[in-house]
Amino acid sequence: MLSFEKMTRLFATLSLVVVFSCKEKSDSESIISEPKKMNILADLTFSVDTVMVDTGEDLINFGIPFISSLSPNARYYYILNYKTLHVQKIDLDSLKMIETFFFEKDGPNSPGFTFTFQPLSEDRFFFPNFQRPSILHESGEKIRSWNLIPGNITEGFPVEPGSVTNRVILNSILDQLYSLPLNYETSEYYLAVLDSLGERIKMLTLPEFQKQINSLSEQEKAKGEV
């Protein structure tokens, strides 16, 4: 069984519009309406496709520690064992596993330790390593890497430097990196936008995103107390 969802392209900045209305009364007293609370995720839906895949003489290992990702054109599905860096490539048109390849665990071409990866094309992959994100070719060759300096990126913001690569993704069109660094003490998230050299372009607060995170946390807490 395989579940397919297109990767999120970028981190969306959530917004609410609160409209205040007021009217004059005979005694010059004005009434301001209360802001209406909204849950913008209330109508969120998703679908799951289940398919049978011909794996040939190989087997797909869905046990931990596998992670998976979809190609940008949604044609290929990749399964990566992040401990062995063994990758299996599935063609979703023919529903066959068509290729198996490896990345180096050590050495100059190693993507380093990672919990996720991002296919950029049929043969290029972005690995968001903690300090040195990189792009690797299917052949195993490292094409590009960034040497991020967390202290410079978070300077002037109440953000933990070590969280700079939290959920980092690459926008290959704009040649920019995006991540969600946070303040561990307050659990507040920020949106970091980095240029092609890995230097900060801007750091944005996410107040509406934070409201949704807090709301979901409260809901989970309430469920646990029931």
C-alpha positions in Angstrom: 0.0 0.0 0.0 1.3 3.5 -0.9 0.0 6.8 0.2 0.7 9.7 -2.2 0.5 13.4 -1.4 2.4 16.1 -3.3 5.0 17.7 -1.1 4.2 21.1 0.2 6.0 23.6 -2.1 6.6 26.2 0.5 5.5 27.1 4.0 2.2 29.0 3.7 1.7 32.1 5.8 -1.7 31.8 7.3 -4.0 34.9 7.6 -7.3 35.8 9.1 -9.4 38.9 8.4 -11.2 40.3 11.4 -13.8 42.8 10.5 -15.0 45.3 13.0 -18.3 46.9 12.5 -19.7 49.8 14.6 -22.8 51.8 14.6 -23.7 55.0 16.3 -26.4 55.0 18.9 -28.6 57.9 20.0 -26.5 58.5 23.0 -23.3 58.5 21.0 -22.3 55.1 22.3 -20.7 52.8 19.8 -20.8 49.0 19.7 -17.9 47.0 18.4 -18.6 43.5 17.2 -16.5 40.7 18.7 -13.9 39.1 16.3 -15.2 35.8 15.1 -13.0 32.9 15.9 -12.1 30.8 12.9 -10.4 27.5 12.4 -9.0 27.7 8.9 -8.1 24.0 8.9 -11.7 22.9 9.7 -12.5 22.1 6.0 -9.1 20.5 5.2 -9.5 17.3 3.3 -7.2 14.8 1.6 -7.5 11.6 -0.3 -5.5 8.4 -0.3 -4.8 6.2 -3.3 -4.0 2.5 -2.9 -2.2 0.6 -5.7 -0.4 -2.6 -6.3 3.3 -2.3 -7.4 5.3 -4.9 -9.3 8.6 -5.1 -7.4 10.2 -7.8 -9.6 12.7 -9.8 -7.7 13.2 -7.1 -5.1 11.1 -6.3 -2.0 9.9 -3.0 -0.6 10.8 -2.6 3.0 8.2 -0.5 4.7 9.6 -1.1 8.2 11.3 1.6 10.1 13.5 3.5 9.2 12.1 4.1 5.7 11.0 7.6 4.5 9.5 8.4 1.1 8.8 11.2 -1.3 7.1 12.0 -4.5 8.9 13.5 -7.6 7.8 17.0 -8.6 5.9 15.7 -11.6 4.2 13.1 -9.4 5.4 10.3 -11.7 8.0 8.7 -9.5 7.8 7.6 -5.9 11.0 7.2 -3.9 11.6 5.1 -0.8 14.7 5.7 1.2 16.2 3.8 4.1 17.9 6.7 5.9 20.2 4.4 7.8 21.6 2.6 4.8 20.8 5.3 2.2 19.3 2.7 -0.1 16.8 4.2 -2.5 14.0 2.4 -4.4 12.4 4.2 -7.4 8.8 3.3 -8.4 7.3 4.4 -11.7 3.6 5.3 -10.9 2.6 5.1 -14.6 3.7 1.5 -15.0 3.3 0.6 -11.3 6.7 -1.0 -11.3 9.8 -0.6 -9.2 12.3 0.4 -11.9 15.5 1.2 -10.2 17.6 0.8 -7.0 20.6 2.9 -6.0 22.6 4.0 -3.0 24.2 7.1 -1.6 27.4 7.0 0.4 27.1 6.9 4.2 30.5 8.5 4.7 32.9 10.6 2.7 32.7 13.8 0.7 29.7 12.6 -1.3 27.6 11.6 1.8 24.4 13.6 2.4 25.0 13.1 6.1 22.4 12.2 8.7 18.9 13.1 7.6 15.3 12.3 8.4 13.9 13.4 5.0 14.8 14.2 1.4 13.3 16.2 -1.5 13.4 15.0 -5.1 14.2 17.9 -7.4 14.0 16.0 -10.7 14.3 12.4 -11.9 18.0 12.3 -10.9 18.6 15.1 -8.4 17.8 15.1 -4.7 18.0 17.7 -1.9 19.1 16.4 1.5 18.4 18.9 4.4 21.3 17.9 6.6 21.4 19.7 9.9 24.2 22.2 9.0 25.2 21.3 5.4 22.2 20.8 3.2 23.2 19.4 -0.2 22.1 18.3 -3.6 23.1 14.8 -4.8 22.9 13.2 -8.2 21.4 9.7 -8.5 24.9 8.5 -9.3 25.9 9.4 -5.8 27.9 12.5 -6.7 27.4 15.6 -4.5 26.5 18.5 -6.9 26.2 21.3 -4.4 26.1 22.0 -0.7 25.5 24.9 1.7 27.5 25.7 4.8 24.9 27.3 7.0 26.1 29.5 9.9 23.2 29.4 12.3 24.3 32.3 14.5 24.4 34.7 11.6 21.0 33.6 10.3 19.2 34.0 13.7 21.0 37.1 14.8 18.6 39.7 16.2 15.7 37.2 16.6 14.7 35.1 19.7 15.3 31.9 17.8 17.5 28.9 18.7 20.4 28.7 16.2 20.2 25.0 16.2 16.7 25.1 14.8 17.7 26.9 11.6 17.3 23.7 9.5 14.0 22.7 11.0 11.9 21.5 8.1 14.2 23.1 5.5 13.2 22.9 1.9 14.7 24.1 -1.4 13.0 26.3 -3.9 15.0 25.3 -7.0 13.3 27.9 -9.2 14.2 30.9 -7.0 17.4 29.2 -5.6 16.3 29.9 -2.0 16.1 27.8 1.1 13.1 28.0 3.5 12.9 26.7 7.1 10.9 27.0 10.3 13.3 27.9 13.1 11.7 28.3 16.5 12.1 29.5 20.1 12.2 26.4 22.2 11.1 28.2 25.3 8.0 29.8 23.9 7.4 27.3 21.0 7.1 30.2 18.6 7.9 29.5 14.9 9.5 31.8 12.4 9.9 31.6 8.6 13.5 31.9 7.5 14.2 32.8 3.9 17.9 32.2 2.8 19.6 33.1 -0.5 21.6 31.0 -2.8 24.6 31.2 -0.4 22.6 30.3 2.6 22.6 33.8 4.1 19.5 35.3 5.5 17.2 37.4 3.3 14.6 37.8 5.9 13.0 36.3 9.0 9.2 36.5 9.3 7.0 36.0 12.3 4.0 33.7 11.8 1.3 34.9 14.2 -1.7 33.2 12.5 0.3 30.0 11.9 1.2 30.1 15.6 -2.5 30.4 16.6 -3.3 27.3 14.6 -0.4 25.4 16.2 -1.5 26.4 19.7 -5.1 25.5 18.9 -4.1 22.0 17.7 -2.0 21.6 20.8 -4.9 22.5 23.0 -7.2 20.1 21.2 -4.7 17.2 21.6 -4.2 18.1 25.3 -8.0 18.1 25.8 -8.3 14.7 24.2 -5.6 13.3 26.5 -7.4 14.6 29.6 -10.7 12.9 28.6 
